[in-house]
Amino acid sequence: MTDNENAGRTFGDISNNRGNIAIGSNNTQSITNLANSGNTELANALVGLRQAINASKELSPQEKKRNLKDIDAIADEADSDQPDKTWLERTWSGVVAAVSKVGDLADAVGKFVPIITLALGIK
């Protein structure tokens, strides 16, 4: 299945996942690790936001790639032994600023951004 065919697919709750989660062309082990370590709400919200970005018809492929790369980096940092809260806050605020301007992401922003922000422990 291509990335375009994956766009908009629902992967469901990943809280009982014990393997890798493949979303689009990027396999995000850190999201799986977050889910497996009890951070299922954060993991599910990151997956939901990734899916919405992939499905967006308003973002260019380059914008999708940049935002997905940042979300994956945030997941990697959140999964680290000592997450850098300053870096997380700075990077997450950039993602929020970028996706908040996209009309067809409004529902996803409203649903997932507060969950991710709270779970990351940032403002």
Backbone as XML, in Angstrom:
<?xml version="1.0"?>
<chain id="A" units="angstrom">
  <residue number="1" name="MET">
    <atom name="N" x="0.842" y="-1.169" z="0.000"/>
    <atom name="CA" x="0.000" y="0.000" z="0.000"/>
    <atom name="C" x="0.891" y="1.236" z="0.000"/>
  </residue>
  <residue number="2" name="THR">
    <atom name="N" x="0.585" y="2.211" z="-0.809"/>
    <atom name="CA" x="1.385" y="3.426" z="-0.893"/>
    <atom name="C" x="0.998" y="4.385" z="0.219"/>
  </residue>
  <residue number="3" name="ASP">
    <atom name="N" x="1.806" y="5.438" z="0.414"/>
    <atom name="CA" x="1.487" y="6.443" z="1.415"/>
    <atom name="C" x="0.129" y="7.071" z="1.136"/>
  </residue>
  <residue number="4" name="ASN">
    <atom name="N" x="-0.169" y="7.345" z="-0.132"/>
    <atom name="CA" x="-1.455" y="7.946" z="-0.469"/>
    <atom name="C" x="-2.606" y="7.011" z="-0.133"/>
  </residue>
  <residue number="5" name="GLU">
    <atom name="N" x="-2.417" y="5.720" z="-0.327"/>
    <atom name="CA" x="-3.469" y="4.779" z="0.022"/>
    <atom name="C" x="-3.608" y="4.659" z="1.533"/>
  </residue>
  <residue number="6" name="ASN">
    <atom name="N" x="-2.515" y="4.842" z="2.280"/>
    <atom name="CA" x="-2.555" y="4.808" z="3.732"/>
    <atom name="C" x="-3.212" y="6.037" z="4.311"/>
  </residue>
  <residue number="7" name="ALA">
    <atom name="N" x="-3.161" y="7.150" z="3.598"/>
    <atom name="CA" x="-3.708" y="8.401" z="4.104"/>
    <atom name="C" x="-5.169" y="8.224" z="4.464"/>
  </residue>
  <residue number="8" name="GLY">
    <atom name="N" x="-5.487" y="8.606" z="5.688"/>
    <atom name="CA" x="-6.865" y="8.535" z="6.128"/>
    <atom name="C" x="-7.273" y="7.200" z="6.716"/>
  </residue>
  <residue number="9" name="ARG">
    <atom name="N" x="-6.421" y="6.182" z="6.615"/>
    <atom name="CA" x="-6.762" y="4.892" z="7.208"/>
    <atom name="C" x="-6.733" y="5.010" z="8.719"/>
  </residue>
  <residue number="10" name="THR">
    <atom name="N" x="-7.583" y="4.307" z="9.379"/>
    <atom name="CA" x="-7.606" y="4.301" z="10.828"/>
    <atom name="C" x="-6.882" y="3.069" z="11.315"/>
  </residue>
  <residue number="11" name="PHE">
    <atom name="N" x="-5.943" y="3.282" z="12.213"/>
    <atom name="CA" x="-5.181" y="2.175" z="12.753"/>
    <atom name="C" x="-5.708" y="1.757" z="14.115"/>
  </residue>
  <residue number="12" name="GLY">
    <atom name="N" x="-6.550" y="2.564" z="14.739"/>
    <atom name="CA" x="-7.172" y="2.207" z="16.002"/>
    <atom name="C" x="-6.247" y="2.385" z="17.187"/>
  </residue>
  <residue number="13" name="ASP">
    <atom name="N" x="-6.705" y="1.893" z="18.321"/>
    <atom name="CA" x="-5.971" y="1.991" z="19.570"/>
    <atom name="C" x="-4.750" y="1.091" z="19.511"/>
  </residue>
  <residue number="14" name="ILE">
    <atom name="N" x="-3.594" y="1.652" z="19.831"/>
    <atom name="CA" x="-2.353" y="0.880" z="19.746"/>
    <atom name="C" x="-1.859" y="0.439" z="21.112"/>
  </residue>
  <residue number="15" name="SER">
    <atom name="N" x="-2.697" y="0.590" z="22.156"/>
    <atom name="CA" x="-2.239" y="0.338" z="23.513"/>
    <atom name="C" x="-1.844" y="-1.111" z="23.754"/>
  </residue>
  <residue number="16" name="ASN">
    <atom name="N" x="-2.349" y="-2.043" z="23.004"/>
    <atom name="CA" x="-1.987" y="-3.444" z="23.190"/>
    <atom name="C" x="-0.981" y="-3.930" z="22.165"/>
  </residue>
  <residue number="17" name="ASN">
    <atom name="N" x="-0.375" y="-3.021" z="21.455"/>
    <atom name="CA" x="0.594" y="-3.381" z="20.434"/>
    <atom name="C" x="1.885" y="-3.862" z="21.077"/>
  </residue>
  <residue number="18" name="ARG">
    <atom name="N" x="2.450" y="-4.920" z="20.545"/>
    <atom name="CA" x="3.721" y="-5.431" z="21.043"/>
    <atom name="C" x="4.771" y="-5.491" z="19.943"/>
  </residue>
  <residue number="19" name="GLY">
    <atom name="N" x="4.461" y="-4.923" z="18.799"/>
    <atom name="CA" x="5.407" y="-4.921" z="17.688"/>
    <atom name="C" x="5.617" y="-3.515" z="17.193"/>
  </residue>
  <residue number="20" name="ASN">
    <atom name="N" x="6.040" y="-3.379" z="15.969"/>
    <atom name="CA" x="6.275" y="-2.083" z="15.367"/>
    <atom name="C" x="4.991" y="-1.549" z="14.763"/>
  </residue>
  <residue number="21" name="ILE">
    <atom name="N" x="4.877" y="-0.240" z="14.742"/>
    <atom name="CA" x="3.727" y="0.413" z="14.139"/>
    <atom name="C" x="4.210" y="1.106" z="12.884"/>
  </residue>
  <residue number="22" name="ALA">
    <atom name="N" x="3.732" y="0.676" z="11.735"/>
    <atom name="CA" x="4.120" y="1.300" z="10.479"/>
    <atom name="C" x="3.028" y="2.265" z="10.063"/>
  </residue>
  <residue number="23" name="ILE">
    <atom name="N" x="3.399" y="3.511" z="9.882"/>
    <atom name="CA" x="2.455" y="4.546" z="9.495"/>
    <atom name="C" x="3.034" y="5.243" z="8.289"/>
  </residue>
  <residue number="24" name="GLY">
    <atom name="N" x="2.359" y="5.164" z="7.162"/>
    <atom name="CA" x="2.930" y="5.712" z="5.943"/>
    <atom name="C" x="4.208" y="4.953" z="5.641"/>
  </residue>
  <residue number="25" name="SER">
    <atom name="N" x="5.246" y="5.665" z="5.265"/>
    <atom name="CA" x="6.497" y="4.999" z="4.954"/>
    <atom name="C" x="7.465" y="5.043" z="6.132"/>
  </residue>
  <residue number="26" name="ASN">
    <atom name="N" x="7.021" y="5.577" z="7.265"/>
    <atom name="CA" x="7.916" y="5.739" z="8.399"/>
    <atom name="C" x="7.498" y="4.816" z="9.522"/>
  </residue>
  <residue number="27" name="ASN">
    <atom name="N" x="8.391" y="3.956" z="9.954"/>
    <atom name="CA" x="8.140" y="3.058" z="11.051"/>
    <atom name="C" x="8.635" y="3.732" z="12.320"/>
  </residue>
  <residue number="28" name="THR">
    <atom name="N" x="7.732" y="4.039" z="13.228"/>
    <atom name="CA" x="8.068" y="4.843" z="14.392"/>
    <atom name="C" x="8.155" y="3.975" z="15.635"/>
  </residue>
  <residue number="29" name="GLN">
    <atom name="N" x="9.331" y="3.434" z="15.879"/>
    <atom name="CA" x="9.554" y="2.567" z="17.033"/>
    <atom name="C" x="9.317" y="3.307" z="18.343"/>
  </residue>
  <residue number="30" name="SER">
    <atom name="N" x="9.653" y="4.571" z="18.389"/>
    <atom name="CA" x="9.483" y="5.322" z="19.635"/>
    <atom name="C" x="8.020" y="5.412" z="20.046"/>
  </residue>
  <residue number="31" name="ILE">
    <atom name="N" x="7.116" y="5.530" z="19.087"/>
    <atom name="CA" x="5.691" y="5.565" z="19.423"/>
    <atom name="C" x="5.267" y="4.216" z="19.996"/>
  </residue>
  <residue number="32" name="THR">
    <atom name="N" x="5.756" y="3.144" z="19.430"/>
    <atom name="CA" x="5.480" y="1.812" z="19.966"/>
    <atom name="C" x="6.030" y="1.696" z="21.381"/>
  </residue>
  <residue number="33" name="ASN">
    <atom name="N" x="7.247" y="2.178" z="21.585"/>
    <atom name="CA" x="7.855" y="2.131" z="22.916"/>
    <atom name="C" x="7.044" y="2.930" z="23.928"/>
  </residue>
  <residue number="34" name="LEU">
    <atom name="N" x="6.560" y="4.104" z="23.521"/>
    <atom name="CA" x="5.732" y="4.908" z="24.411"/>
    <atom name="C" x="4.469" y="4.148" z="24.809"/>
  </residue>
  <residue number="35" name="ALA">
    <atom name="N" x="3.822" y="3.519" z="23.837"/>
    <atom name="CA" x="2.609" y="2.747" z="24.118"/>
    <atom name="C" x="2.902" y="1.594" z="25.061"/>
  </residue>
  <residue number="36" name="ASN">
    <atom name="N" x="3.993" y="0.900" z="24.810"/>
    <atom name="CA" x="4.339" y="-0.270" z="25.614"/>
    <atom name="C" x="4.799" y="0.095" z="27.017"/>
  </residue>
  <residue number="37" name="SER">
    <atom name="N" x="5.231" y="1.342" z="27.221"/>
    <atom name="CA" x="5.700" y="1.759" z="28.543"/>
    <atom name="C" x="4.612" y="2.472" z="29.343"/>
  </residue>
  <residue number="38" name="GLY">
    <atom name="N" x="3.378" y="2.415" z="28.863"/>
    <atom name="CA" x="2.262" y="2.991" z="29.604"/>
    <atom name="C" x="1.847" y="4.378" z="29.152"/>
  </residue>
  <residue number="39" name="ASN">
    <atom name="N" x="2.523" y="4.935" z="28.180"/>
    <atom name="CA" x="2.165" y="6.257" z="27.654"/>
    <atom name="C" x="1.242" y="6.114" z="26.442"/>
  </residue>
  <residue number="40" name="THR">
    <atom name="N" x="0.189" y="5.317" z="26.618"/>
    <atom name="CA" x="-0.685" y="5.008" z="25.479"/>
    <atom name="C" x="-1.445" y="6.224" z="24.979"/>
  </residue>
  <residue number="41" name="GLU">
    <atom name="N" x="-1.841" y="7.115" z="25.883"/>
    <atom name="CA" x="-2.586" y="8.295" z="25.442"/>
    <atom name="C" x="-1.706" y="9.170" z="24.537"/>
  </residue>
  <residue number="42" name="LEU">
    <atom name="N" x="-0.446" y="9.362" z="24.932"/>
    <atom name="CA" x="0.489" y="10.120" z="24.099"/>
    <atom name="C" x="0.726" y="9.402" z="22.783"/>
  </residue>
  <residue number="43" name="ALA">
    <atom name="N" x="0.979" y="8.107" z="22.843"/>
    <atom name="CA" x="1.237" y="7.336" z="21.616"/>
    <atom name="C" x="0.046" y="7.397" z="20.664"/>
  </residue>
  <residue number="44" name="ASN">
    <atom name="N" x="-1.153" y="7.200" z="21.184"/>
    <atom name="CA" x="-2.352" y="7.241" z="20.340"/>
    <atom name="C" x="-2.570" y="8.618" z="19.733"/>
  </residue>
  <residue number="45" name="ALA">
    <atom name="N" x="-2.303" y="9.673" z="20.503"/>
    <atom name="CA" x="-2.474" y="11.032" z="19.992"/>
    <atom name="C" x="-1.440" y="11.338" z="18.901"/>
  </residue>
  <residue number="46" name="LEU">
    <atom name="N" x="-0.204" y="10.881" z="19.096"/>
    <atom name="CA" x="0.819" y="11.086" z="18.063"/>
    <atom name="C" x="0.445" y="10.339" z="16.785"/>
  </residue>
  <residue number="47" name="VAL">
    <atom name="N" x="-0.062" y="9.126" z="16.928"/>
    <atom name="CA" x="-0.504" y="8.359" z="15.757"/>
    <atom name="C" x="-1.662" y="9.076" z="15.071"/>
  </residue>
  <residue number="48" name="GLY">
    <atom name="N" x="-2.616" y="9.559" z="15.850"/>
    <atom name="CA" x="-3.764" y="10.261" z="15.273"/>
    <atom name="C" x="-3.362" y="11.519" z="14.519"/>
  </residue>
  <residue number="49" name="LEU">
    <atom name="N" x="-2.446" y="12.278" z="15.092"/>
    <atom name="CA" x="-1.988" y="13.495" z="14.420"/>
    <atom name="C" x="-1.209" y="13.152" z="13.155"/>
  </residue>
  <residue number="50" name="ARG">
    <atom name="N" x="-0.387" y="12.115" z="13.218"/>
    <atom name="CA" x="0.355" y="11.678" z="12.014"/>
    <atom name="C" x="-0.620" y="11.284" z="10.908"/>
  </residue>
  <residue number="51" name="GLN">
    <atom name="N" x="-1.651" y="10.543" z="11.266"/>
    <atom name="CA" x="-2.638" y="10.118" z="10.278"/>
    <atom name="C" x="-3.330" y="11.319" z="9.641"/>
  </residue>
  <residue number="52" name="ALA">
    <atom name="N" x="-3.687" y="12.294" z="10.470"/>
    <atom name="CA" x="-4.357" y="13.493" z="9.948"/>
    <atom name="C" x="-3.438" y="14.265" z="9.013"/>
  </residue>
  <residue number="53" name="ILE">
    <atom name="N" x="-2.184" y="14.383" z="9.366"/>
    <atom name="CA" x="-1.227" y="15.081" z="8.500"/>
    <atom name="C" x="-1.083" y="14.334" z="7.184"/>
  </residue>
  <residue number="54" name="ASN">
    <atom name="N" x="-0.953" y="13.011" z="7.247"/>
    <atom name="CA" x="-0.855" y="12.214" z="6.021"/>
    <atom name="C" x="-2.082" y="12.387" z="5.130"/>
  </residue>
  <residue number="55" name="ALA">
    <atom name="N" x="-3.246" y="12.533" z="5.752"/>
    <atom name="CA" x="-4.496" y="12.627" z="4.996"/>
    <atom name="C" x="-4.795" y="14.035" z="4.488"/>
  </residue>
  <residue number="56" name="SER">
    <atom name="N" x="-4.084" y="15.025" z="4.990"/>
    <atom name="CA" x="-4.364" y="16.414" z="4.620"/>
    <atom name="C" x="-4.229" y="16.625" z="3.116"/>
  </residue>
  <residue number="57" name="LYS">
    <atom name="N" x="-5.204" y="17.305" z="2.564"/>
    <atom name="CA" x="-5.167" y="17.667" z="1.156"/>
    <atom name="C" x="-4.604" y="19.076" z="0.969"/>
  </residue>
  <residue number="58" name="GLU">
    <atom name="N" x="-4.423" y="19.788" z="2.077"/>
    <atom name="CA" x="-3.938" y="21.167" z="2.014"/>
    <atom name="C" x="-2.429" y="21.274" z="2.190"/>
  </residue>
  <residue number="59" name="LEU">
    <atom name="N" x="-1.806" y="20.268" z="2.788"/>
    <atom name="CA" x="-0.353" y="20.290" z="2.973"/>
    <atom name="C" x="0.344" y="19.712" z="1.753"/>
  </residue>
  <residue number="60" name="SER">
    <atom name="N" x="1.433" y="20.333" z="1.361"/>
    <atom name="CA" x="2.248" y="19.785" z="0.274"/>
    <atom name="C" x="2.992" y="18.555" z="0.796"/>
  </residue>
  <residue number="61" name="PRO">
    <atom name="N" x="3.488" y="17.714" z="-0.091"/>
    <atom name="CA" x="4.284" y="16.565" z="0.357"/>
    <atom name="C" x="5.480" y="16.992" z="1.221"/>
  </residue>
  <residue number="62" name="GLN">
    <atom name="N" x="6.098" y="18.106" z="0.888"/>
    <atom name="CA" x="7.239" y="18.596" z="1.670"/>
    <atom name="C" x="6.804" y="19.022" z="3.075"/>
  </residue>
  <residue number="63" name="GLU">
    <atom name="N" x="5.656" y="19.696" z="3.170"/>
    <atom name="CA" x="5.149" y="20.113" z="4.480"/>
    <atom name="C" x="4.775" y="18.898" z="5.325"/>
  </residue>
  <residue number="64" name="LYS">
    <atom name="N" x="4.164" y="17.916" z="4.689"/>
    <atom name="CA" x="3.837" y="16.677" z="5.411"/>
    <atom name="C" x="5.110" y="16.035" z="5.942"/>
  </residue>
  <residue number="65" name="LYS">
    <atom name="N" x="6.102" y="15.909" z="5.076"/>
    <atom name="CA" x="7.358" y="15.264" z="5.469"/>
    <atom name="C" x="8.010" y="15.995" z="6.632"/>
  </residue>
  <residue number="66" name="ARG">
    <atom name="N" x="8.050" y="17.317" z="6.569"/>
    <atom name="CA" x="8.689" y="18.120" z="7.622"/>
    <atom name="C" x="7.958" y="17.943" z="8.955"/>
  </residue>
  <residue number="67" name="ASN">
    <atom name="N" x="6.621" y="18.023" z="8.923"/>
    <atom name="CA" x="5.852" y="17.887" z="10.160"/>
    <atom name="C" x="5.933" y="16.475" z="10.728"/>
  </residue>
  <residue number="68" name="LEU">
    <atom name="N" x="5.878" y="15.477" z="9.871"/>
    <atom name="CA" x="5.984" y="14.093" z="10.343"/>
    <atom name="C" x="7.367" y="13.823" z="10.933"/>
  </residue>
  <residue number="69" name="LYS">
    <atom name="N" x="8.391" y="14.388" z="10.315"/>
    <atom name="CA" x="9.753" y="14.235" z="10.828"/>
    <atom name="C" x="9.865" y="14.855" z="12.220"/>
  </residue>
  <residue number="70" name="ASP">
    <atom name="N" x="9.271" y="16.027" z="12.406"/>
    <atom name="CA" x="9.296" y="16.674" z="13.716"/>
    <atom name="C" x="8.523" y="15.858" z="14.752"/>
  </residue>
  <residue number="71" name="ILE">
    <atom name="N" x="7.379" y="15.318" z="14.381"/>
    <atom name="CA" x="6.599" y="14.493" z="15.314"/>
    <atom name="C" x="7.387" y="13.244" z="15.696"/>
  </residue>
  <residue number="72" name="ASP">
    <atom name="N" x="8.051" y="12.643" z="14.729"/>
    <atom name="CA" x="8.869" y="11.463" z="15.033"/>
    <atom name="C" x="10.027" y="11.814" z="15.961"/>
  </residue>
  <residue number="73" name="ALA">
    <atom name="N" x="10.637" y="12.982" z="15.758"/>
    <atom name="CA" x="11.725" y="13.426" z="16.640"/>
    <atom name="C" x="11.198" y="13.680" z="18.050"/>
  </residue>
  <residue number="74" name="ILE">
    <atom name="N" x="9.998" y="14.227" z="18.141"/>
    <atom name="CA" x="9.375" y="14.455" z="19.448"/>
    <atom name="C" x="9.122" y="13.119" z="20.139"/>
  </residue>
  <residue number="75" name="ALA">
    <atom name="N" x="8.617" y="12.147" z="19.403"/>
    <atom name="CA" x="8.398" y="10.815" z="19.982"/>
    <atom name="C" x="9.714" y="10.208" z="20.455"/>
  </residue>
  <residue number="76" name="ASP">
    <atom name="N" x="10.766" y="10.356" z="19.649"/>
    <atom name="CA" x="12.090" y="9.841" z="20.037"/>
    <atom name="C" x="12.558" y="10.482" z="21.342"/>
  </residue>
  <residue number="77" name="GLU">
    <atom name="N" x="12.419" y="11.797" z="21.431"/>
    <atom name="CA" x="12.870" y="12.502" z="22.629"/>
    <atom name="C" x="12.016" y="12.133" z="23.835"/>
  </residue>
  <residue number="78" name="ALA">
    <atom name="N" x="10.701" y="12.058" z="23.647"/>
    <atom name="CA" x="9.808" y="11.687" z="24.749"/>
    <atom name="C" x="10.099" y="10.279" z="25.252"/>
  </residue>
  <residue number="79" name="ASP">
    <atom name="N" x="10.579" y="9.427" z="24.365"/>
    <atom name="CA" x="10.899" y="8.042" z="24.711"/>
    <atom name="C" x="12.288" y="7.904" z="25.346"/>
  </residue>
  <residue number="80" name="SER">
    <atom name="N" x="13.061" y="8.969" z="25.361"/>
    <atom name="CA" x="14.423" y="8.893" z="25.899"/>
    <atom name="C" x="14.386" y="8.831" z="27.429"/>
  </residue>
  <residue number="81" name="ASP">
    <atom name="N" x="15.514" y="8.430" z="28.021"/>
    <atom name="CA" x="15.608" y="8.308" z="29.477"/>
    <atom name="C" x="15.410" y="9.636" z="30.193"/>
  </residue>
  <residue number="82" name="GLN">
    <atom name="N" x="15.948" y="10.709" z="29.632"/>
    <atom name="CA" x="15.813" y="12.038" z="30.217"/>
    <atom name="C" x="15.432" y="13.029" z="29.122"/>
  </residue>
  <residue number="83" name="PRO">
    <atom name="N" x="14.135" y="13.112" z="28.811"/>
    <atom name="CA" x="13.707" y="14.014" z="27.736"/>
    <atom name="C" x="14.077" y="15.468" z="28.029"/>
  </residue>
  <residue number="84" name="ASP">
    <atom name="N" x="14.525" y="16.149" z="27.015"/>
    <atom name="CA" x="14.889" y="17.566" z="27.097"/>
    <atom name="C" x="13.606" y="18.381" z="26.915"/>
  </residue>
  <residue number="85" name="LYS">
    <atom name="N" x="13.044" y="18.853" z="28.023"/>
    <atom name="CA" x="11.764" y="19.565" z="27.988"/>
    <atom name="C" x="11.852" y="20.869" z="27.181"/>
  </residue>
  <residue number="86" name="THR">
    <atom name="N" x="12.989" y="21.542" z="27.247"/>
    <atom name="CA" x="13.144" y="22.780" z="26.487"/>
    <atom name="C" x="13.086" y="22.496" z="24.998"/>
  </residue>
  <residue number="87" name="TRP">
    <atom name="N" x="13.799" y="21.473" z="24.558"/>
    <atom name="CA" x="13.775" y="21.091" z="23.147"/>
    <atom name="C" x="12.381" y="20.629" z="22.741"/>
  </residue>
  <residue number="88" name="LEU">
    <atom name="N" x="11.746" y="19.813" z="23.598"/>
    <atom name="CA" x="10.397" y="19.332" z="23.293"/>
    <atom name="C" x="9.432" y="20.505" z="23.131"/>
  </residue>
  <residue number="89" name="GLU">
    <atom name="N" x="9.487" y="21.440" z="24.057"/>
    <atom name="CA" x="8.572" y="22.585" z="23.999"/>
    <atom name="C" x="8.797" y="23.407" z="22.732"/>
  </residue>
  <residue number="90" name="ARG">
    <atom name="N" x="10.042" y="23.663" z="22.399"/>
    <atom name="CA" x="10.368" y="24.458" z="21.207"/>
    <atom name="C" x="9.926" y="23.738" z="19.926"/>
  </residue>
  <residue number="91" name="THR">
    <atom name="N" x="10.240" y="22.463" z="19.832"/>
    <atom name="CA" x="9.896" y="21.704" z="18.626"/>
    <atom name="C" x="8.387" y="21.512" z="18.520"/>
  </residue>
  <residue number="92" name="TRP">
    <atom name="N" x="7.736" y="21.170" z="19.626"/>
    <atom name="CA" x="6.290" y="20.967" z="19.611"/>
    <atom name="C" x="5.569" y="22.268" z="19.263"/>
  </residue>
  <residue number="93" name="SER">
    <atom name="N" x="6.026" y="23.403" z="19.780"/>
    <atom name="CA" x="5.362" y="24.671" z="19.451"/>
    <atom name="C" x="5.467" y="24.969" z="17.961"/>
  </residue>
  <residue number="94" name="GLY">
    <atom name="N" x="6.569" y="24.566" z="17.331"/>
    <atom name="CA" x="6.703" y="24.731" z="15.884"/>
    <atom name="C" x="5.722" y="23.866" z="15.110"/>
  </residue>
  <residue number="95" name="VAL">
    <atom name="N" x="5.535" y="22.631" z="15.551"/>
    <atom name="CA" x="4.565" y="21.744" z="14.905"/>
    <atom name="C" x="3.167" y="22.313" z="15.076"/>
  </residue>
  <residue number="96" name="VAL">
    <atom name="N" x="2.828" y="22.720" z="16.288"/>
    <atom name="CA" x="1.491" y="23.264" z="16.555"/>
    <atom name="C" x="1.239" y="24.497" z="15.696"/>
  </residue>
  <residue number="97" name="ALA">
    <atom name="N" x="2.215" y="25.378" z="15.606"/>
    <atom name="CA" x="2.056" y="26.583" z="14.786"/>
    <atom name="C" x="1.821" y="26.217" z="13.326"/>
  </residue>
  <residue number="98" name="ALA">
    <atom name="N" x="2.537" y="25.225" z="12.839"/>
    <atom name="CA" x="2.410" y="24.833" z="11.432"/>
    <atom name="C" x="1.066" y="24.170" z="11.145"/>
  </residue>
  <residue number="99" name="VAL">
    <atom name="N" x="0.649" y="23.235" z="11.971"/>
    <atom name="CA" x="-0.581" y="22.490" z="11.670"/>
    <atom name="C" x="-1.836" y="23.260" z="12.042"/>
  </residue>
  <residue number="100" name="SER">
    <atom name="N" x="-1.731" y="24.211" z="12.949"/>
    <atom name="CA" x="-2.904" y="24.992" z="13.348"/>
    <atom name="C" x="-3.415" y="25.888" z="12.236"/>
  </residue>
  <residue number="101" name="LYS">
    <atom name="N" x="-2.571" y="26.170" z="11.268"/>
    <atom name="CA" x="-2.945" y="27.040" z="10.152"/>
    <atom name="C" x="-3.612" y="26.278" z="9.011"/>
  </residue>
  <residue number="102" name="VAL">
    <atom name="N" x="-3.694" y="24.963" z="9.124"/>
    <atom name="CA" x="-4.191" y="24.126" z="8.031"/>
    <atom name="C" x="-5.647" y="23.777" z="8.299"/>
  </residue>
  <residue number="103" name="GLY">
    <atom name="N" x="-6.527" y="24.248" z="7.418"/>
    <atom name="CA" x="-7.962" y="24.094" z="7.609"/>
    <atom name="C" x="-8.435" y="22.673" z="7.807"/>
  </residue>
  <residue number="104" name="ASP">
    <atom name="N" x="-7.931" y="21.734" z="7.001"/>
    <atom name="CA" x="-8.449" y="20.368" z="7.114"/>
    <atom name="C" x="-7.804" y="19.582" z="8.268"/>
  </residue>
  <residue number="105" name="LEU">
    <atom name="N" x="-6.994" y="20.255" z="9.070"/>
    <atom name="CA" x="-6.430" y="19.635" z="10.272"/>
    <atom name="C" x="-7.069" y="20.169" z="11.549"/>
  </residue>
  <residue number="106" name="ALA">
    <atom name="N" x="-8.057" y="21.040" z="11.415"/>
    <atom name="CA" x="-8.661" y="21.691" z="12.584"/>
    <atom name="C" x="-9.179" y="20.680" z="13.603"/>
  </residue>
  <residue number="107" name="ASP">
    <atom name="N" x="-9.889" y="19.656" z="13.160"/>
    <atom name="CA" x="-10.419" y="18.651" z="14.090"/>
    <atom name="C" x="-9.295" y="17.912" z="14.800"/>
  </residue>
  <residue number="108" name="ALA">
    <atom name="N" x="-8.277" y="17.516" z="14.046"/>
    <atom name="CA" x="-7.154" y="16.785" z="14.629"/>
    <atom name="C" x="-6.385" y="17.660" z="15.607"/>
  </residue>
  <residue number="109" name="VAL">
    <atom name="N" x="-6.196" y="18.921" z="15.256"/>
    <atom name="CA" x="-5.496" y="19.849" z="16.154"/>
    <atom name="C" x="-6.282" y="19.981" z="17.461"/>
  </residue>
  <residue number="110" name="GLY">
    <atom name="N" x="-7.580" y="20.193" z="17.345"/>
    <atom name="CA" x="-8.417" y="20.330" z="18.533"/>
    <atom name="C" x="-8.446" y="19.082" z="19.395"/>
  </residue>
  <residue number="111" name="LYS">
    <atom name="N" x="-8.368" y="17.940" z="18.775"/>
    <atom name="CA" x="-8.441" y="16.665" z="19.502"/>
    <atom name="C" x="-7.093" y="16.249" z="20.085"/>
  </residue>
  <residue number="112" name="PHE">
    <atom name="N" x="-6.031" y="16.320" z="19.289"/>
    <atom name="CA" x="-4.762" y="15.711" z="19.686"/>
    <atom name="C" x="-3.754" y="16.663" z="20.327"/>
  </residue>
  <residue number="113" name="VAL">
    <atom name="N" x="-3.748" y="17.926" z="19.934"/>
    <atom name="CA" x="-2.745" y="18.860" z="20.460"/>
    <atom name="C" x="-2.827" y="18.984" z="21.980"/>
  </residue>
  <residue number="114" name="PRO">
    <atom name="N" x="-4.013" y="19.164" z="22.577"/>
    <atom name="CA" x="-4.052" y="19.268" z="24.039"/>
    <atom name="C" x="-3.560" y="17.988" z="24.744"/>
  </residue>
  <residue number="115" name="ILE">
    <atom name="N" x="-3.885" y="16.845" z="24.189"/>
    <atom name="CA" x="-3.453" y="15.574" z="24.781"/>
    <atom name="C" x="-1.931" y="15.461" z="24.742"/>
  </residue>
  <residue number="116" name="ILE">
    <atom name="N" x="-1.350" y="15.759" z="23.586"/>
    <atom name="CA" x="0.100" y="15.648" z="23.426"/>
    <atom name="C" x="0.806" y="16.659" z="24.314"/>
  </residue>
  <residue number="117" name="THR">
    <atom name="N" x="0.322" y="17.899" z="24.337"/>
    <atom name="CA" x="0.934" y="18.952" z="25.149"/>
    <atom name="C" x="0.952" y="18.549" z="26.615"/>
  </residue>
  <residue number="118" name="LEU">
    <atom name="N" x="-0.175" y="18.081" z="27.114"/>
    <atom name="CA" x="-0.276" y="17.664" z="28.517"/>
    <atom name="C" x="0.622" y="16.460" z="28.792"/>
  </residue>
  <residue number="119" name="ALA">
    <atom name="N" x="0.606" y="15.477" z="27.917"/>
    <atom name="CA" x="1.408" y="14.263" z="28.112"/>
    <atom name="C" x="2.900" y="14.551" z="28.087"/>
  </residue>
  <residue number="120" name="LEU">
    <atom name="N" x="3.310" y="15.541" z="27.288"/>
    <atom name="CA" x="4.731" y="15.905" z="27.227"/>
    <atom name="C" x="5.136" y="16.757" z="28.435"/>
  </residue>
  <residue number="121" name="GLY">
    <atom name="N" x="4.161" y="17.258" z="29.160"/>
    <atom name="CA" x="4.450" y="18.079" z="30.334"/>
    <atom name="C" x="4.999" y="19.441" z="29.987"/>
  </residue>
  <residue number="122" name="ILE">
    <atom name="N" x="4.509" y="19.991" z="28.870"/>
    <atom name="CA" x="4.985" y="21.305" z="28.430"/>
    <atom name="C" x="3.800" y="22.255" z="28.293"/>
  </residue>
  <residue number="123" name="LYS">
    <atom name="N" x="4.118" y="23.516" z="28.042"/>
    <atom name="CA" x="3.075" y="24.546" z="27.908"/>
    <atom name="C" x="2.579" y="24.637" z="26.499"/>
  </residue>
</chain>
